[in-house]
Amino acid sequence: MTACGNKRSRKWRIRVAPEEIRNVIIDILTDIAPDEDLTSLKDEIDFREQLELDSMDFLDIVMELRKRYSVNVPEEDYPQLASMASTVTYLTPKMVDCVAS
């Protein structure tokens, strides 16, 4: 299991690179929608326009982020997870101090 935290006692902060965050999202999408072809996923286009995801699938993405990386996404921020590009932008400052546990 992996967890991210905002430990204020650390002098140096370790941020997860955007490419790694993209890979995290691809892994989660692979688990949620195993029949989808993710190789041609376009970063700027909404997931729902490219993939057959329903609202429960979207909530599964949010839950997996919390379970795997301790990243909480408040409901009012859900629209920021619409596309790969917006998701990576949103998660970059949140996925700090990630360590395998």
Summary of the structure (lengths in Angstrom):
residues: 101
radius of gyration: 13.6
end to end distance: 5.3
largest distance: 43.3
contacts: 243
relative contact order: 0.28
helix: 49%
strand: 8%
